[in-house]
Amino acid sequence: MKTLKLIIAMAAFLQFWGSSSAGQVKVGDKVPVFSLQDQNGKTFDLSTVVGKQPLVIYFYPKDETSVCTKEACSFRDAYQDFQRYGAMVIGISADNVASHRSFATHHSLPFTLLSDPKNEVRKLFGVPKTFVIPGRVTYIVDKNGVVVHEFNSLRDGEKHVTEALAALKKM
């Protein structure tokens, strides 16, 4: 138990002191385009949706973990609000297609989950890590493909949803 507390304390410390990334996509940047497999094993190409609707792209550490599940379920519970803004919600982690399919089915997730097993898209976006934990960052992209809002919080998964909705409301 002491070891777990020490790891959590170190992760929190590093989140505040070591989580920035010089190459991270920032507000005002064009969203990088990419292709990954979705939870159904189909190739999803971001270039087919950029410029057509707002996008909510969120990176998360792992399917079926406590904070990630709360975050995904919060996106699910607010999904009608995202649809009202015409926004497409996309979740990305290193989990494989089968894991995403199981996660989406288990929690009735109505949005796209993308598998990034080599963390190539995570690196393309410059999503920072905290210690060894992959970061949790949400990007809001306007219809022109420009990032208009970015929110980074490893611990508060549910706040990613409120931040995303607030950014969409301003657009």
N, C-alpha and C positions, 0 to 999 in steps of 0.2 A: 504494500500500500504506500509506503514512503517513497518507493521508486516511482510509482505512478504519479504521485503528487509532485515529485521533482521534475518528471518529464513534462507535466502540464505547466508547471511554473516556468521551466525553460522555454517551452513553446510560446507562452504568453510574453515572456521577455523578448524573445526573438521576433515576435509579431510586431512589437513596437519599435525595436531597434534594428531589425535585419530583414524586414519584409519588402523593402522597396526594390524596384527593378528598373535600371536605367532604360532598358529596351521596352518597357511596358507601354502598350497602347494607351493613349491618353485622350482626353476630351479634345475635339478638333481634328483628330486623326481620321483618315479613311479606314474603315474596317478592313482588315486583311481577309482575302477570300481563301477558301479551303474546301476540301471534300473529305467527308468521313462517312462511315457506315452508321445508320440509325439503329434503333432497337429492333427493327424488323429485318436487318441485314441489307437494306437498300442504301445505295450511295446517295448521300445528301450533298449537294454542291451549293455552297452559300451564294455563288454568283447568280444563281437562278432566282433568288429572292431579294437580293440587294437592289434597292431602287424601286421596289414595288410596295413595300410596307415597312413600318418600324419593326425593329428587331430587339429582343431581349435575349442576350447571350450570357448565360451564367456558367461559370466554371465551379465545380465542386469536387471535394476530395474522393468520396467513395459511396457507392450505393449501399443502402440499408444500414448506414451508421446513424447515430442519433441526430446530430445537427443536420446532416444532409437529408435525412428523411423528413425532418420538420420543415426544412427549406423547400423541398420538392412538394410536399403536401400543402404548404402555404401558396406556392405558385398554382397548384391544382385548385385550391379553394378560391383563388382570385382570378381564375382563368377567364371567366366571363368578363371581368373588368378589362383584362388584356385584349380580349376580342373586341370589346367596345371601342378600344383605341386602335383597332386594326393591327395589333402587334402580334408577331410570331414569337413564341417562347422556345428557346433552345437550351437544353442543359448538356454540359460536356464534362466527362471525366475519363479516366484511363480504364475504367471497367470495360469488359468485353461486351459484345452484342447480346449474348445470352444473359448476362447479369443485368443489362439495361432492360431487356424484355421482361425478365422476372420482376425487377424493381417497378417498372411501369405497370405491369399487370397487378402486382400485389397492392399497389397504392392508387390504382385507377388514374394514372397520370395521363392527361389528354394531350400532352405536348411532346415534341421531339427530344429524344435523348441521343447524343452522339458518342460513339466510342473512339477515344484517342489513346490507344494502348501504348504508343511510343511517346506520348506527350508532345507530339510535333506541333499541334495547334496551340496547346498551352504555351509552348516556347515561342511560337509565332506571335502570340499576343503579349508575351513577356509576363505572364501571370506569376507572381512571386511565390516562393515556398516559405513556409515557416518551419525552420529546423528541417525535418524530413517530411512534413505534412504538406501536400499540394495545397495551394492557395484557393480561396473562395472569393471570386471577383465577378461582378455583374457589369455588363456593358449595355447601354441603351444606344441604339443606332437609329438615326432618322431615315426618312425615305430616300435621302441622297447618299446614304452609305457612310455618313459621318457620325462618329461617336459623340454623343451629346451629354452623356453622363456615365460615370464610372463609380462603382462602390466596392470597397474592399473591406471585408470583415470575416475572419475565420470563425469567430465564435457566435455571431448573431445571424444565423442563416435566414431567419424570418424577416429581418430588416431589409434583406435584399429585395423582397417583394414590395414593401412599402416605398423604398427608394425608387424602384423601377416604375411603380405607378405614379409617383410624384413627378418623375422626369417626363413620363408620357403625357401627363396632364399639362405640363408647361409647353409641350410642342404644339 
